[in-house]
Amino acid sequence: MHLVDITMFHAPASGGVRTYLQAKHRLLARHPDLRTSLLVPGAERGSLGGVHTLPAPRLPLGQGYRFPLRRVPWREALIDMAPDLIEAGDPYVTAWAAVEAGQRLGVPTVGFFHSDLPRLMGDRFGGGVRRRLERYVGELYGHFDSVLAPCTAMAEHLADWGVSKLRVQPLGVDLETFHPRHRDPELRRRLGLGDQQHLLVFAGRHSPEKHVDVLLATMGRLGADYHLLLMGPGMPARVPANVSVVPRYCPPGEVATALASADAMLHAGTRETFGLVAQEAMASGLPVVAARAGALKEYVPLGAGILCRPRDPDDMARATRELFLNDPQAMGRHARRHVERHFDWERVIDDLLGHYRQLCHGNQDQATSRNG
């Protein structure tokens, strides 16, 4: 069986989608009856080790992302690759190319809805744009033989927009890379922290839906007993005195060390469809203080963190203080066990492979289901 993934969400500094694809292709390579390929944008046409690229222009200020403009070259490339199943990982040109190639080849197509496009754009441009994009998403994903959503809330939104053949498909976590044993006591010293100060951390892109401004306002309310380490491209330079910034893409090993060395994660994001960095923090033995919104309210369980009102620095500061009045280390241990039980990549990909095999044998899953 030949499985092909196609997406524009694949850049050197990209996040959850690239992590998912790398984990999936690595684990599926263990199966002798499977072959996996990846078709993504690049500077030029190329092929190396199962990764195929077609030229596409860079997005301005797009952190390395490229945006395909014409679906025909992508459709024809997919047809030439002769897959038995195609999965599209974005809702743009490559998704339409996947649908058309699947129809021409007579093979099943899967659409993975990683990012809540209508609400992200609606937040920036208003309700009219949101409603038009909901209709667009409903039309596009209605063509797929199976639609994957990373959390139940996102699957419910897709159903409201008219999408059927839905399956809740959580992502996973690399439990070896993200592990409490990677704690580095020297990190606190490098940040100039005393033994009694609480080290908080957030890693990710500085995009509007992450609400980094809420994190900074929260730190202003918490004061000198708390210190926040912000990691990621585009992070602001002007921050409160109790905030340190690493304003660049940080590789997984660096993030893993920071997570294992901190006392808790702060996450103010309101449009998360899985919240991968929160799961990585929990795998690293950290409790999470997060906004009660999106996937975070679903995937930060009781006992592994505290949820607070979205976009409310006062309530986030209250939740942070409350966490440290309890036993954050015990909460971190519970968080690690929860991720081990539900989000180990091997379990996630084995379940997904079973779904692929059903699709290829004509047994399409018509009902919304949940794994994990």
MIKOL-173535 format. One record per residue (C-alpha): residue in three letters; x negated, y negated, z. Coordinates in nm, 4 decimals, padded with zeros to 6 digits. Layout:
REM MIKOL-173535
{'ALA', {X, Y, Z}}
...
END
This chain:
REM MIKOL-173535
{'MET', {00.0000, 00.0000, 00.0000}}
{'HIS', {-00.1361, -00.3408, -00.1013}}
{'LEU', {-00.0279, -00.6334, 00.1204}}
{'VAL', {-00.0893, -00.9916, 00.0069}}
{'ASP', {-00.0581, -01.3041, 00.2221}}
{'ILE', {-00.0265, -01.6442, 00.0589}}
{'THR', {-00.0326, -01.9767, 00.2444}}
{'MET', {-00.1644, -02.3318, 00.2340}}
{'PHE', {-00.2083, -02.3220, 00.6157}}
{'HIS', {-00.5660, -02.2016, 00.5889}}
{'ALA', {-00.8472, -02.4463, 00.6538}}
{'PRO', {-01.1732, -02.4336, 00.8518}}
{'ALA', {-01.0145, -02.6198, 01.1440}}
{'SER', {-00.6640, -02.4743, 01.1152}}
{'GLY', {-00.4958, -02.3057, 01.4065}}
{'GLY', {-00.2316, -02.0422, 01.4679}}
{'VAL', {-00.1611, -01.9292, 01.1116}}
{'ARG', {-00.5274, -01.8706, 01.0315}}
{'THR', {-00.5727, -01.6890, 01.3642}}
{'TYR', {-00.2724, -01.4666, 01.2853}}
{'LEU', {-00.3980, -01.3842, 00.9355}}
{'GLN', {-00.7494, -01.3040, 01.0542}}
{'ALA', {-00.6192, -01.0737, 01.3289}}
{'LYS', {-00.3725, -00.9043, 01.0973}}
{'HIS', {-00.6213, -00.8369, 00.8183}}
{'ARG', {-00.8855, -00.7164, 01.0646}}
{'LEU', {-00.6506, -00.4659, 01.2291}}
{'LEU', {-00.4836, -00.3472, 00.9098}}
{'ALA', {-00.8274, -00.2726, 00.7627}}
{'ARG', {-00.8392, 00.0265, 01.0011}}
{'HIS', {-00.5659, 00.1993, 00.7995}}
{'PRO', {-00.7128, 00.3929, 00.5044}}
{'ASP', {-00.3865, 00.3763, 00.3081}}
{'LEU', {-00.3703, -00.0056, 00.3237}}
{'ARG', {-00.5370, -00.2838, 00.1284}}
{'THR', {-00.4946, -00.6465, 00.2291}}
{'SER', {-00.5604, -00.9629, 00.0320}}
{'LEU', {-00.5260, -01.3326, 00.1040}}
{'LEU', {-00.4484, -01.6053, -00.1525}}
{'VAL', {-00.5170, -01.9601, -00.0290}}
{'PRO', {-00.6122, -02.3037, -00.1640}}
{'GLY', {-00.9771, -02.3904, -00.2159}}
{'ALA', {-01.2043, -02.6269, -00.4012}}
{'GLU', {-01.2177, -02.3904, -00.6986}}
{'ARG', {-01.1002, -02.0521, -00.8198}}
{'GLY', {-01.2854, -01.7704, -00.6464}}
{'SER', {-01.2681, -01.4255, -00.4915}}
{'LEU', {-01.4739, -01.2799, -00.2085}}
{'GLY', {-01.4002, -00.9894, 00.0241}}
{'GLY', {-01.0266, -00.9858, -00.0323}}
{'VAL', {-00.9909, -01.3652, -00.0005}}
{'HIS', {-00.8847, -01.5300, -00.3266}}
{'THR', {-00.8720, -01.9050, -00.3827}}
{'LEU', {-00.7072, -02.1311, -00.6385}}
{'PRO', {-00.7981, -02.4994, -00.6688}}
{'ALA', {-00.5727, -02.7498, -00.4922}}
{'PRO', {-00.6233, -03.1147, -00.3880}}
{'ARG', {-00.7127, -03.2032, -00.0322}}
{'LEU', {-00.4484, -03.3697, 00.1799}}
{'PRO', {-00.5564, -03.7191, 00.2947}}
{'LEU', {-00.6255, -03.7050, 00.6687}}
{'GLY', {-00.5192, -03.3401, 00.6478}}
{'GLN', {-00.8043, -03.1885, 00.8532}}
{'GLY', {-00.9237, -02.9831, 00.5569}}
{'TYR', {-00.5848, -02.8627, 00.4310}}
{'ARG', {-00.5178, -02.8481, 00.0581}}
{'PHE', {-00.1736, -02.8751, -00.1008}}
{'PRO', {-00.0859, -02.6752, -00.4146}}
{'LEU', {00.1190, -02.8817, -00.6598}}
{'ARG', {00.2284, -02.6304, -00.9260}}
{'ARG', {00.3773, -02.2924, -00.8493}}
{'VAL', {00.3023, -02.1249, -01.1854}}
{'PRO', {-00.0716, -02.0566, -01.1253}}
{'TRP', {00.0069, -01.9144, -00.7814}}
{'ARG', {00.2901, -01.6984, -00.9104}}
{'GLU', {00.0753, -01.5614, -01.1933}}
{'ALA', {-00.2157, -01.4935, -00.9553}}
{'LEU', {00.0147, -01.2959, -00.7287}}
{'ILE', {00.1475, -01.0944, -01.0222}}
{'ASP', {-00.2076, -01.0144, -01.1339}}
{'MET', {-00.2905, -00.8909, -00.7810}}
{'ALA', {-00.0090, -00.6323, -00.8092}}
{'PRO', {00.0903, -00.6198, -00.4386}}
{'ASP', {00.3443, -00.3855, -00.2843}}
{'LEU', {00.4561, -00.6619, -00.0428}}
{'ILE', {00.4014, -01.0390, -00.0336}}
{'GLU', {00.4164, -01.2567, 00.2797}}
{'ALA', {00.4365, -01.6358, 00.2472}}
{'GLY', {00.3118, -01.8390, 00.5428}}
{'ASP', {00.4332, -02.1905, 00.4570}}
{'PRO', {00.7561, -02.3453, 00.3215}}
{'TYR', {00.6091, -02.5197, 00.0179}}
{'VAL', {00.4913, -02.4362, -00.3345}}
{'THR', {00.3264, -02.1082, -00.2416}}
{'ALA', {00.6494, -01.9807, -00.0830}}
{'TRP', {00.8419, -02.0336, -00.4076}}
{'ALA', {00.5578, -01.8664, -00.5966}}
{'ALA', {00.5849, -01.5667, -00.3625}}
{'VAL', {00.9618, -01.5396, -00.4186}}
{'GLU', {00.9257, -01.5557, -00.7969}}
{'ALA', {00.6349, -01.3092, -00.8061}}
{'GLY', {00.8244, -01.0669, -00.5853}}
{'GLN', {01.1253, -01.0835, -00.8144}}
{'ARG', {00.9107, -01.0243, -01.1238}}
{'LEU', {00.7258, -00.7323, -00.9646}}
{'GLY', {01.0280, -00.5844, -00.7880}}
{'VAL', {00.8494, -00.5812, -00.4495}}
{'PRO', {00.9722, -00.7072, -00.1106}}
{'THR', {00.8865, -01.0579, 00.0038}}
{'VAL', {00.8513, -01.1827, 00.3609}}
{'GLY', {00.8664, -01.5451, 00.4699}}
{'PHE', {00.7005, -01.6285, 00.8024}}
{'PHE', {00.8424, -01.9579, 00.9312}}
{'HIS', {00.5470, -02.0713, 01.1415}}
{'SER', {00.6270, -02.4425, 01.1660}}
{'ASP', {00.9580, -02.6174, 01.2395}}
{'LEU', {00.9428, -02.8419, 00.9327}}
{'PRO', {01.2914, -03.0043, 00.9610}}
{'ARG', {01.2416, -03.1136, 01.3199}}
{'LEU', {00.8798, -03.2199, 01.2769}}
{'MET', {00.9712, -03.4429, 00.9827}}
{'GLY', {01.2977, -03.5480, 01.1441}}
{'ASP', {01.1091, -03.6750, 01.4474}}
{'ARG', {00.9069, -03.9007, 01.2189}}
{'PHE', {01.1568, -04.0035, 00.9502}}
{'GLY', {01.5031, -03.9650, 01.1007}}
{'GLY', {01.8095, -03.7453, 01.1026}}
{'GLY', {01.8813, -03.7780, 00.7307}}
{'VAL', {01.5446, -03.6258, 00.6428}}
{'ARG', {01.5931, -03.3533, 00.9018}}
{'ARG', {01.9315, -03.2513, 00.7561}}
{'ARG', {01.8000, -03.2429, 00.3990}}
{'LEU', {01.5088, -03.0261, 00.5069}}
{'GLU', {01.7408, -02.7910, 00.6941}}
{'ARG', {01.9313, -02.7381, 00.3673}}
{'TYR', {01.6017, -02.6886, 00.1818}}
{'VAL', {01.4770, -02.4313, 00.4339}}
{'GLY', {01.8094, -02.2487, 00.4228}}
{'GLU', {01.7913, -02.2263, 00.0442}}
{'LEU', {01.4246, -02.1219, 00.0253}}
{'TYR', {01.4284, -01.8581, 00.2985}}
{'GLY', {01.7543, -01.7142, 00.1713}}
{'HIS', {01.5512, -01.5677, -00.1172}}
{'PHE', {01.3209, -01.3576, 00.1043}}
{'ASP', {01.3859, -00.9937, 00.1876}}
{'SER', {01.2816, -01.0600, 00.5478}}
{'VAL', {01.2234, -01.3803, 00.7430}}
{'LEU', {00.9955, -01.3800, 01.0480}}
{'ALA', {01.0274, -01.6356, 01.3267}}
{'PRO', {00.7738, -01.6528, 01.6110}}
{'CYS', {01.0334, -01.7096, 01.8844}}
{'THR', {01.4036, -01.6580, 01.9481}}
{'ALA', {01.4819, -02.0307, 01.9484}}
{'MET', {01.3352, -02.0660, 01.5986}}
{'ALA', {01.5289, -01.7628, 01.4740}}
{'GLU', {01.8485, -01.9215, 01.6067}}
{'HIS', {01.7719, -02.2459, 01.4216}}
{'LEU', {01.7126, -02.0528, 01.0982}}
{'ALA', {02.0421, -01.8683, 01.1444}}
{'ASP', {02.2190, -02.2044, 01.1919}}
{'TRP', {02.0686, -02.3160, 00.8601}}
{'GLY', {02.2141, -02.0143, 00.6829}}
{'VAL', {01.9153, -01.7793, 00.6858}}
{'SER', {01.9800, -01.4089, 00.7426}}
{'LYS', {01.7550, -01.0989, 00.7480}}
{'LEU', {01.5799, -01.2476, 01.0501}}
{'ARG', {01.3228, -01.0845, 01.2757}}
{'VAL', {01.1610, -01.2401, 01.5837}}
{'GLN', {00.7893, -01.1762, 01.5409}}
{'PRO', {00.5641, -01.3177, 01.8151}}
{'LEU', {00.1968, -01.3723, 01.7479}}
{'GLY', {-00.0763, -01.2168, 01.9581}}
{'VAL', {-00.3841, -01.3092, 02.1575}}
{'ASP', {-00.7422, -01.1854, 02.1359}}
{'LEU', {-00.7672, -01.0456, 02.4877}}
{'GLU', {-01.1459, -01.0059, 02.4703}}
{'THR', {-01.2241, -01.3571, 02.3468}}
{'PHE', {-00.9778, -01.5114, 02.5923}}
{'HIS', {-01.0599, -01.3529, 02.9263}}
{'PRO', {-01.1269, -01.4819, 03.2808}}
{'ARG', {-01.4807, -01.3393, 03.2710}}
{'HIS', {-01.5873, -01.6219, 03.0365}}
{'ARG', {-01.5679, -01.8708, 03.3229}}
{'ASP', {-01.8676, -02.1050, 03.3299}}
{'PRO', {-01.9193, -02.2777, 03.6688}}
{'GLU', {-02.1581, -02.5226, 03.5006}}
{'LEU', {-01.8720, -02.6844, 03.3070}}
{'ARG', {-01.7441, -02.8598, 03.6163}}
{'ARG', {-02.0940, -02.9867, 03.6916}}
{'ARG', {-02.1333, -03.1204, 03.3368}}
{'LEU', {-01.8047, -03.3056, 03.3769}}
{'GLY', {-01.9223, -03.4521, 03.7088}}
{'LEU', {-01.6452, -03.2917, 03.9135}}
{'GLY', {-01.6496, -03.2216, 04.2838}}
{'ASP', {-01.5420, -02.8934, 04.4423}}
{'GLN', {-01.2035, -03.0323, 04.5467}}
{'GLN', {-01.1023, -03.1750, 04.2077}}
{'HIS', {-00.8615, -02.9759, 03.9913}}
{'LEU', {-00.9760, -02.9228, 03.6317}}
{'LEU', {-00.6951, -02.9242, 03.3749}}
{'VAL', {-00.7348, -02.8558, 03.0037}}
{'PHE', {-00.5549, -02.8927, 02.6714}}
{'ALA', {-00.6871, -02.7844, 02.3313}}
{'GLY', {-00.5237, -02.8533, 01.9964}}
{'ARG', {-00.4684, -03.1060, 01.7214}}
{'HIS', {-00.3803, -03.4643, 01.8062}}
{'SER', {-00.0464, -03.4690, 01.6241}}
{'PRO', {00.2727, -03.6472, 01.7353}}
{'GLU', {00.4571, -03.3313, 01.8432}}
{'LYS', {00.1748, -03.2430, 02.0864}}
{'HIS', {00.2526, -03.5605, 02.2870}}
{'VAL', {-00.1042, -03.6244, 02.3969}}
{'ASP', {00.0179, -03.9664, 02.5115}}
{'VAL', {00.2310, -03.7871, 02.7721}}
{'LEU', {-00.0761, -03.5987, 02.8961}}
{'LEU', {-00.2691, -03.9249, 02.9336}}
{'ALA', {00.0205, -04.0915, 03.1158}}
{'THR', {00.0463, -03.7872, 03.3433}}
{'MET', {-00.3212, -03.8178, 03.4313}}
{'GLY', {-00.2677, -04.1829, 03.5181}}
{'ARG', {-00.0105, -04.0718, 03.7725}}
{'LEU', {-00.2156, -03.7819, 03.9141}}
{'GLY', {-00.5259, -03.9851, 03.9973}}
{'ALA', {-00.8840, -03.8903, 04.0766}}
{'ASP', {-00.8092, -03.5525, 04.2400}}
{'TYR', {-00.7274, -03.4190, 03.8920}}
{'HIS', {-00.9366, -03.4217, 03.5748}}
{'LEU', {-00.8208, -03.3351, 03.2212}}
{'LEU', {-01.0446, -03.1986, 02.9456}}
{'LEU', {-00.8956, -03.2732, 02.6015}}
{'MET', {-01.0370, -03.0679, 02.3131}}
{'GLY', {-00.9521, -03.1045, 01.9462}}
{'PRO', {-00.9859, -03.3121, 01.6294}}
{'GLY', {-00.8479, -03.6643, 01.6375}}
{'MET', {-00.8189, -03.6894, 02.0145}}
{'PRO', {-00.8081, -04.0517, 02.1363}}
{'ALA', {-01.1245, -04.2255, 02.2483}}
{'ARG', {-00.9579, -04.4638, 02.4960}}
{'VAL', {-00.8444, -04.2518, 02.7889}}
{'PRO', {-00.8053, -04.2842, 03.1683}}
{'ALA', {-01.1156, -04.2391, 03.3830}}
{'ASN', {-01.0037, -03.8903, 03.4884}}
{'VAL', {-00.9982, -03.7605, 03.1285}}
{'SER', {-01.2886, -03.6218, 02.9216}}
{'VAL', {-01.2580, -03.5777, 02.5452}}
{'VAL', {-01.4209, -03.3432, 02.2931}}
{'PRO', {-01.2842, -03.5072, 01.9731}}
{'ARG', {-01.3619, -03.2348, 01.7186}}
{'TYR', {-01.2659, -02.8887, 01.6098}}
{'CYS', {-01.3841, -02.6477, 01.8793}}
{'PRO', {-01.4486, -02.2834, 01.7823}}
{'PRO', {-01.2614, -02.0108, 01.9731}}
{'GLY', {-01.5591, -01.9211, 02.1936}}
{'GLU', {-01.5951, -02.2789, 02.3154}}
{'VAL', {-01.2222, -02.3073, 02.3831}}
{'ALA', {-01.2251, -01.9702, 02.5619}}
{'THR', {-01.5039, -02.0848, 02.7954}}
{'ALA', {-01.3230, -02.4085, 02.8759}}
{'LEU', {-00.9962, -02.2269, 02.9455}}
{'ALA', {-01.1571, -01.9680, 03.1710}}
{'SER', {-01.3422, -02.2435, 03.3592}}
{'ALA', {-01.0374, -02.4635, 03.4270}}
{'ASP', {-00.7730, -02.4399, 03.6969}}
{'ALA', {-00.4605, -02.4907, 03.4835}}
{'MET', {-00.3425, -02.5929, 03.1362}}
{'LEU', {-00.1265, -02.8972, 03.0627}}
{'HIS', {00.0857, -02.8700, 02.7457}}
{'ALA', {00.3362, -03.1430, 02.6561}}
{'GLY', {00.4253, -03.0108, 02.3081}}
{'THR', {00.7954, -03.0081, 02.2192}}
{'ARG', {00.7934, -02.8420, 01.8747}}
{'GLU', {00.5921, -02.5283, 01.9431}}
{'THR', {00.7149, -02.2196, 01.7591}}
{'PHE', {00.4843, -01.9885, 01.9557}}
{'GLY', {00.2411, -02.2008, 02.1578}}
{'LEU', {-00.0687, -01.9930, 02.0872}}
{'VAL', {-00.3049, -02.2021, 02.2990}}
{'ALA', {-00.0748, -02.1603, 02.5996}}
{'GLN', {-00.0914, -01.7819, 02.5561}}
{'GLU', {-00.4704, -01.8028, 02.5196}}
{'ALA', {-00.4828, -02.0012, 02.8440}}
{'MET', {-00.2708, -01.7395, 03.0199}}
{'ALA', {-00.4949, -01.4632, 02.8826}}
{'SER', {-00.7862, -01.6573, 03.0339}}
{'GLY', {-00.6197, -01.6407, 03.3761}}
{'LEU', {-00.4716, -01.9915, 03.3791}}
{'PRO', {-00.1244, -02.0959, 03.4903}}
{'VAL', {00.0439, -02.3403, 03.2524}}
{'VAL', {00.2325, -02.6626, 03.3185}}
{'ALA', {00.4405, -02.7137, 03.0032}}
{'ALA', {00.7353, -02.9013, 02.8606}}
{'ARG', {01.0621, -02.7088, 02.8807}}
{'ALA', {01.1026, -02.7099, 02.5024}}
{'GLY', {01.0555, -02.4915, 02.1963}}
{'ALA', {00.8680, -02.1662, 02.2387}}
{'LEU', {00.7018, -02.2811, 02.5615}}
{'LYS', {01.0257, -02.2422, 02.7579}}
{'GLU', {01.0496, -01.8874, 02.6210}}
{'TYR', {00.6872, -01.7742, 02.6473}}
{'VAL', {00.5708, -01.9320, 02.9769}}
{'PRO', {00.7432, -01.6940, 03.2208}}
{'LEU', {00.8407, -01.7517, 03.5815}}
{'GLY', {00.5390, -01.6989, 03.8018}}
{'ALA', {00.2846, -01.7843, 03.5309}}
{'GLY', {00.3413, -02.1579, 03.5281}}
{'ILE', {00.5874, -02.4418, 03.5831}}
{'LEU', {00.8074, -02.6090, 03.3216}}
{'CYS', {00.8948, -02.9771, 03.3331}}
{'ARG', {01.1204, -03.2206, 03.1487}}
{'PRO', {00.9945, -03.2940, 02.7956}}
{'ARG', {00.8201, -03.6263, 02.7334}}
{'ASP', {00.8352, -03.7155, 03.1046}}
{'PRO', {00.4935, -03.7936, 03.2613}}
{'ASP', {00.6453, -03.8350, 03.6069}}
{'ASP', {00.7962, -03.4880, 03.5984}}
{'MET', {00.4807, -03.3346, 03.4511}}
{'ALA', {00.2770, -03.4913, 03.7329}}
{'ARG', {00.5311, -03.3569, 03.9829}}
{'ALA', {00.5078, -03.0059, 03.8318}}
{'THR', {00.1265, -03.0184, 03.8377}}
{'ARG', {00.1134, -03.1114, 04.2050}}
{'GLU', {00.3713, -02.8410, 04.2811}}
{'LEU', {00.1593, -02.5805, 04.1041}}
{'PHE', {-00.1411, -02.6562, 04.3254}}
{'LEU', {00.0731, -02.6447, 04.6388}}
{'ASN', {00.1391, -02.2804, 04.5500}}
{'ASP', {-00.1268, -02.0213, 04.4590}}
{'PRO', {-00.2539, -02.1095, 04.1092}}
{'GLN', {-00.5029, -01.8230, 04.1073}}
{'ALA', {-00.2294, -01.5669, 04.1743}}
{'MET', {-00.0199, -01.7300, 03.9038}}
{'GLY', {-00.3145, -01.7029, 03.6663}}
{'ARG', {-00.3502, -01.3320, 03.7369}}
{'HIS', {00.0190, -01.2825, 03.6675}}
{'ALA', {-00.0177, -01.4806, 03.3447}}
{'ARG', {-00.3018, -01.2533, 03.2298}}
{'ARG', {-00.0976, -00.9393, 03.2994}}
{'HIS', {00.2006, -01.0832, 03.1109}}
{'VAL', {-00.0056, -01.1520, 02.7980}}
{'GLU', {-00.1691, -00.8088, 02.8151}}
{'ARG', {00.1733, -00.6483, 02.8313}}
{'HIS', {00.3440, -00.8471, 02.5546}}
{'PHE', {00.0947, -01.0179, 02.3224}}
{'ASP', {-00.1959, -00.7837, 02.2591}}
{'TRP', {-00.2752, -00.8193, 01.8869}}
{'GLU', {-00.2905, -00.4423, 01.8318}}
{'ARG', {00.0632, -00.3944, 01.9588}}
{'VAL', {00.1918, -00.6959, 01.7650}}
{'ILE', {00.0393, -00.5853, 01.4344}}
{'ASP', {00.1429, -00.2217, 01.4773}}
{'ASP', {00.5038, -00.3351, 01.5168}}
{'LEU', {00.4728, -00.5625, 01.2146}}
{'LEU', {00.3251, -00.2841, 01.0036}}
{'GLY', {00.6227, -00.0648, 01.0875}}
{'HIS', {00.8493, -00.3410, 00.9568}}
{'TYR', {00.6444, -00.3696, 00.6366}}
{'ARG', {00.6750, 00.0048, 00.5774}}
{'GLN', {01.0526, -00.0134, 00.6237}}
{'LEU', {01.0739, -00.2925, 00.3680}}
{'CYS', {00.8601, -00.1075, 00.1158}}
{'HIS', {01.0802, 00.2008, 00.1539}}
{'GLY', {01.3977, 00.0020, 00.1039}}
{'ASN', {01.5129, 00.0040, 00.4680}}
{'GLN', {01.5518, -00.3712, 00.5135}}
{'ASP', {01.6192, -00.4945, 00.8650}}
{'GLN', {01.9400, -00.6983, 00.8426}}
{'ALA', {01.9711, -00.7913, 01.2088}}
{'THR', {01.7793, -01.0335, 01.4248}}
{'SER', {01.5477, -00.8300, 01.6450}}
{'ARG', {01.2815, -00.9056, 01.8989}}
{'ASN', {00.9459, -00.7424, 01.9579}}
{'GLY', {00.7245, -00.7763, 02.2634}}
END
